[in-house]
């Protein structure tokens, strides 16, 4: 494929622990989208490629193979020489990567060394980057770090209450969903103005993975996820915050190994663990009337979200704007309503009709706090970062 300046398209790859979202956008601003899709259930039986409202099973035993399927599709859509660059969402940037970077052998070596920081994502992300290098040769690839958005958090927010030697090893709060939060802040300023974007803002990215971020003057002040994406809110299959004493308790009572505990908190907990039936909020909402476990899983999710909104408002010293995003935040009015129930003390009054319709503003005209729904777009942020990074690399 051709060099970045000679081709029309940028491919954005957004890998999860068992999924790979992709989108192809114009290389030049405003980066119009050509198409997008997703491969789910990577590594399990029957991975599914969803593209243009159709779904079919594909061979994708790992993320590298999923990357092959995406490249085959891209070649069919825009031609073998259509791509100018590829951008990757890299979940964890560790202490040293606070901005997008061109992929180099040195960066890959650094990411391999950081794999213990995020064994759920980094190894598969590295394998995907390497497979694309095999297929695409010297075509530029850019790593976009989800942790970068939170790099400027105050020291007290980054600190974990552990012996100092661990901090020297990079053990601290990092925060995630940074690409989503960066997009939401751009959209908040575009739609509501700079005053709103620089006020006291809480962003709620609620999806299969879920977190909140508190922002002042457009900068991250605190966030719910910490050293890993398993912390904070309960999620689809992740536990959220737990008593660390459980590690020793389960080791003694069930002979649970560290690897088994890792699997428990990342893949068997959260909504799935409490309901024992489903990790998808849509399935739980459909079942809650007749299934007490589904109802309790939903109640726990909304309770914890509401509690964290209160905590983030305390960090900010007040609240001006609350933004809902992510698959749940954008598409589940009943969850938004339940998460906001009881937050009247902050000055938040929800407009039930506007919320049910999924309007951009879902608070009442008299509400002191403005509640908004903003669809997020991590892939577009990746494309923008790729374009900016490659343009800057040409400056002498």
C-alpha positions as a printed Julia matrix, in Angstrom:
396×3 Matrix{Float64}:
   0.0     0.0    0.0
   1.07    3.56  -0.58
   2.62    6.22   1.63
   0.4     8.38   3.8
   0.53   11.42   1.55
  -0.4     9.47  -1.6
  -3.5     7.58  -0.45
  -7.01    8.63   0.45
  -7.9     6.64   3.56
  -6.93    6.04   7.19
  -7.91    2.82   8.96
  -8.76    3.09  12.67
  -8.58   -0.09  14.75
 -10.13   -0.22  18.21
  -9.38   -3.53  19.88
 -11.06   -4.82  23.03
 -10.24   -7.97  24.95
 -12.39  -10.08  22.57
 -13.47   -7.63  19.87
 -12.06   -5.42  17.13
 -13.95   -2.35  15.91
 -12.72   -0.75  12.7
 -13.49    2.3   10.58
 -12.09    3.81   7.39
 -12.09    7.6    7.07
 -10.81   10.13   4.58
  -7.17   10.97   5.32
  -7.82   14.7    4.96
  -9.99   16.75   7.36
 -12.85   16.65   8.18
 -12.15   12.91   7.84
 -15.5    11.74   6.44
 -16.24    8.12   7.28
 -16.38    5.62   4.4
 -17.45    2.57   6.41
 -17.11    0.84   9.76
 -17.71   -2.53  11.37
 -16.82   -4.89  14.19
 -15.6    -8.41  14.82
 -16.95   -9.89  18.07
 -16.12  -13.05  20.03
 -12.5   -13.2   18.9
 -10.84  -16.29  20.29
 -14.12  -18.11  20.95
 -16.34  -20.28  18.8
 -17.67  -18.53  15.73
 -16.3   -14.96  15.69
 -18.83  -12.67  14.01
 -18.04   -9.88  11.54
 -20.74   -7.2   11.44
 -20.52   -4.94   8.4
 -23.19   -2.85   6.67
 -26.05   -4.3    8.71
 -25.11   -7.9    7.93
 -23.36  -10.42  10.15
 -21.37  -13.51   9.24
 -18.96  -15.82  11.01
 -15.28  -15.51  10.16
 -12.03  -17.23  11.04
 -10.5   -15.11  13.78
  -8.88  -17.15  16.55
  -6.95  -14.08  17.74
  -6.65  -10.34  17.1
  -3.92  -10.79  14.5
  -6.23  -13.02  12.44
  -9.05  -10.52  12.95
  -6.72   -7.85  11.54
  -6.27  -10.02   8.45
 -10.04  -10.18   7.96
 -10.29   -6.4    8.27
  -7.47   -5.78   5.78
  -9.12   -8.13   3.28
 -12.33   -6.16   3.6
 -10.52   -2.82   3.32
  -8.73   -3.94   0.16
 -12.06   -4.95  -1.37
 -13.64   -1.59  -0.49
 -10.93    0.99  -1.23
  -8.36   -0.97  -3.2
  -5.05   -2.56  -2.34
  -3.3     0.82  -2.45
  -6.03    2.89  -0.83
  -4.69    3.09   2.71
  -2.3     5.82   3.74
  -1.96    4.96   7.44
  -3.38    2.9   10.3
  -4.2     4.08  13.8
  -4.55    1.81  16.82
  -6.26    2.37  20.14
  -3.71    1.13  22.66
  -5.42    0.79  26.02
  -2.42    1.31  28.32
   0.41    3.77  27.7
   2.06    3.38  31.09
   3.97    6.28  32.63
   5.92    7.3   29.52
   3.37    7.65  26.7
   1.12   10.68  27.03
   0.5    11.43  23.33
  -0.01    9.48  20.08
   3.23    8.09  18.62
   4.3     6.52  15.33
   4.89    2.81  15.82
   8.62    2.01  15.9
  10.62   -1.03  17.04
  11.53    0.91  20.19
   7.87    1.61  20.99
   6.92   -2.04  20.46
   9.75   -3.13  22.76
   8.51   -0.7   25.39
   4.93   -1.99  25.08
   6.12   -5.57  25.47
   7.87   -4.58  28.67
   4.64   -2.98  29.89
   2.46   -6.03  29.18
   2.12   -6.86  32.91
   0.32   -3.49  33.28
  -2.5    -4.74  31.05
  -2.32   -8.43  30.13
  -5.94   -8.31  28.93
  -5.16   -5.91  26.06
  -1.5    -5.13  25.38
  -0.33   -8.55  24.08
  -3.17   -8.75  21.56
  -2.68   -5.11  20.53
   1.04   -5.73  19.93
   0.26   -8.87  17.9
  -2.23   -6.91  15.79
   0.29   -4.15  15.07
   2.93   -6.7   14.1
   0.55   -8.58  11.79
  -0.34   -5.36   9.99
   3.35   -4.56   9.59
   3.78   -7.96   7.92
   0.91   -7.23   5.55
   1.47   -3.53   4.92
   5.25   -3.17   5.05
   6.38    0.38   5.86
   2.9     1.91   5.84
   2.76    4.28   8.86
   1.05    2.99  11.97
   0.26    5.23  14.95
  -0.46    4.17  18.54
  -3.14    6.24  20.3
  -3.08    5.67  24.06
  -6.32    5.57  26.04
  -4.47    6.64  29.19
  -3.0     9.82  27.65
  -6.1    11.94  28.32
  -5.61   11.56  32.08
  -1.84   12.11  32.15
  -2.2    15.55  33.71
  -4.37   14.52  36.66
  -3.3    16.08  39.98
  -0.68   14.01  41.83
  -3.09   13.23  44.68
  -5.57   11.72  42.19
  -2.87    9.55  40.6
  -1.49    8.25  43.89
  -2.31    4.78  45.22
  -1.93    4.12  48.98
   0.91    1.61  48.6
   4.61    1.68  49.57
   6.46    4.28  47.52
   8.64    1.74  45.75
   5.61    0.63  43.71
   4.99    4.16  42.52
   8.57    4.2   41.24
   7.67    1.1   39.2
   4.76    2.93  37.57
   2.02    1.58  39.83
  -0.53    4.43  40.05
  -3.93    5.48  38.75
  -3.92    5.96  34.98
  -7.55    6.09  33.89
  -8.91    4.88  30.57
 -11.54    5.68  27.91
  -9.37    8.66  27.05
 -10.14    8.67  23.32
 -13.85    8.73  24.1
 -13.45   11.52  26.64
 -11.38   13.62  24.27
 -14.08   13.34  21.62
 -16.86   14.15  24.09
 -15.08   17.3   25.23
 -14.65   18.48  21.64
 -18.34   17.85  20.98
 -19.38   19.53  24.23
 -17.51   22.68  23.24
 -18.9    22.55  19.69
 -22.52   22.1   20.78
 -22.66   23.96  24.11
 -19.82   26.47  23.89
 -16.48   26.96  25.55
 -17.93   28.1   28.86
 -19.71   24.77  29.27
 -16.62   22.78  28.24
 -14.4    24.59  30.74
 -16.84   24.32  33.64
 -17.34   21.51  36.16
 -18.07   18.51  33.95
 -18.64   14.81  34.59
 -18.42   12.49  31.58
 -20.12    9.1   31.95
 -18.92    6.56  29.38
 -21.35    3.73  30.1
 -21.02    0.63  27.97
 -19.71   -2.93  28.29
 -16.75   -1.11  29.83
 -17.83    1.82  31.98
 -16.14    4.73  33.71
 -16.65    8.34  34.78
 -14.27   11.28  34.52
 -14.35   14.62  36.35
 -13.08   17.62  34.36
 -12.38   21.24  35.15
 -11.06   23.74  32.6
 -11.3    20.94  30.05
  -8.76   18.78  31.9
  -9.13   15.46  33.69
  -9.14   15.93  37.46
 -10.08   12.37  38.44
 -11.61    9.2   36.98
 -13.06    5.94  38.25
 -10.77    3.45  36.5
  -7.35    3.18  38.11
  -4.25    1.07  37.43
  -6.28   -1.27  35.23
  -9.65   -1.02  33.44
 -11.14   -3.52  35.92
 -11.57   -0.88  38.63
 -14.31    1.63  39.37
 -17.87    0.88  38.23
 -19.23   -2.66  37.76
 -19.26   -3.36  34.02
 -20.43   -6.04  31.61
 -18.03   -8.69  32.89
 -15.58   -6.65  34.99
 -16.09   -6.38  38.72
 -15.21   -2.75  39.32
 -13.8    -1.93  42.76
 -13.43   -4.86  45.17
 -12.01   -5.41  48.64
  -8.4    -6.52  47.97
  -8.76   -8.93  50.89
 -10.78  -11.13  48.53
  -7.55  -12.23  46.84
  -6.29  -13.9   50.01
  -9.74  -15.16  51.0
 -10.34  -16.92  47.67
  -6.79  -18.28  47.64
  -7.47  -19.94  51.02
 -11.05  -21.09  50.49
 -10.94  -22.09  46.79
  -7.21  -22.4   46.11
  -7.7   -19.67  43.52
  -4.52  -18.7   41.7
  -3.64  -15.13  40.65
  -4.43  -16.02  37.04
  -7.83  -17.4   38.02
  -8.57  -14.26  40.04
  -7.63  -12.16  37.0
 -10.1   -14.16  34.9
 -12.77  -13.81  37.59
 -12.63  -10.01  37.85
 -12.28   -9.37  34.1
 -14.51  -11.98  32.49
 -16.96  -13.48  35.02
 -18.03  -10.59  37.23
 -19.94   -7.33  36.84
 -23.41   -7.59  35.31
 -22.73  -11.16  34.21
 -21.58  -12.26  37.65
 -24.51  -10.74  39.54
 -27.21  -11.77  37.06
 -25.58  -15.13  36.24
 -27.25  -14.85  32.82
 -26.08  -11.86  30.74
 -23.48   -9.12  30.45
 -25.53   -7.03  28.0
 -27.74   -4.36  29.57
 -30.35   -4.82  26.83
 -30.81   -8.47  27.79
 -31.01   -7.61  31.47
 -33.62   -4.91  30.92
 -35.72   -7.34  28.89
 -35.53   -9.91  31.7
 -35.72   -7.77  34.86
 -39.5    -8.02  35.35
 -39.32  -11.78  35.74
 -35.75  -12.33  36.96
 -34.72  -10.89  40.32
 -31.01  -11.45  39.56
 -31.25   -9.37  36.38
 -33.08   -6.65  38.3
 -30.43   -6.64  41.03
 -27.6    -6.41  38.49
 -29.23   -3.33  36.95
 -29.88   -1.82  40.38
 -26.25   -2.3   41.39
 -24.98   -0.71  38.17
 -27.21    2.36  38.58
 -26.47    2.66  42.31
 -22.72    2.57  41.77
 -22.92    5.04  38.88
 -25.0     7.44  40.95
 -22.58    7.09  43.88
 -19.58    7.82  41.67
 -21.31   10.85  40.15
 -21.64   12.2   43.68
 -17.99   11.47  44.4
 -16.81   13.17  41.22
 -19.0    16.2   41.98
 -17.29   16.4   45.39
 -13.87   16.33  43.69
 -14.97   19.19  41.43
 -16.65   21.18  44.19
 -19.91   21.23  42.25
 -21.35   20.24  38.9
 -22.38   22.18  35.81
 -22.71   19.49  33.13
 -23.27   15.72  33.13
 -22.72   13.91  29.82
 -23.89   10.38  29.05
 -22.14    8.4   26.3
 -21.3     4.81  25.37
 -23.68    2.05  24.32
 -25.71    2.2   27.54
 -25.39    5.92  28.13
 -26.53    6.77  24.61
 -29.29    4.19  24.14
 -30.88    3.31  27.5
 -33.13    6.14  28.77
 -34.3     4.06  31.74
 -30.7     3.59  32.92
 -29.97    7.3   32.56
 -33.07    8.07  34.62
 -32.17    5.6   37.36
 -28.58    6.84  37.51
 -29.84   10.41  38.0
 -32.55    9.53  40.51
 -31.58   11.07  43.84
 -29.15   13.62  42.4
 -31.55   16.51  42.88
 -29.34   17.74  45.73
 -26.73   18.61  43.09
 -29.29   20.7   41.21
 -30.06   18.09  38.55
 -33.65   17.84  37.32
 -34.26   15.36  34.5
 -36.8    16.06  31.75
 -38.56   12.7   31.51
 -39.94   13.26  28.02
 -36.65   14.55  26.58
 -34.8    11.66  28.19
 -37.23    9.1   26.77
 -36.74   10.58  23.3
 -32.96   10.58  23.68
 -32.61   14.28  22.98
 -29.27   16.06  23.17
 -30.29   17.84  26.4
 -32.29   15.71  28.85
 -32.48   18.08  31.84
 -35.25   20.6   32.44
 -34.93   24.24  31.49
 -34.73   25.15  35.18
 -32.16   22.52  36.12
 -28.96   24.01  37.53
 -27.02   21.05  36.11
 -27.33   20.43  32.38
 -27.56   16.73  31.5
 -26.64   15.81  27.93
 -26.39   12.77  25.68
 -23.47   12.85  23.25
 -22.73    9.82  21.04
 -19.01    9.11  21.23
 -16.69    8.26  18.33
 -13.34    6.78  19.36
 -12.48    5.77  15.8
 -12.76    9.35  14.54
 -10.45   10.48  17.35
  -7.93    7.85  16.27
  -8.06    9.11  12.68
  -7.59   12.72  13.79
  -4.65   11.69  15.97
  -3.04    9.77  13.09
  -3.39   12.74  10.73
  -2.0    15.19  13.29
   0.88   12.91  14.34
   2.03   12.26  10.77
   1.74   15.95   9.87
   3.86   16.91  12.88
   6.44   14.26  12.02
   7.13   16.08   8.74
   8.16   19.29  10.56
  11.98   19.6   10.57
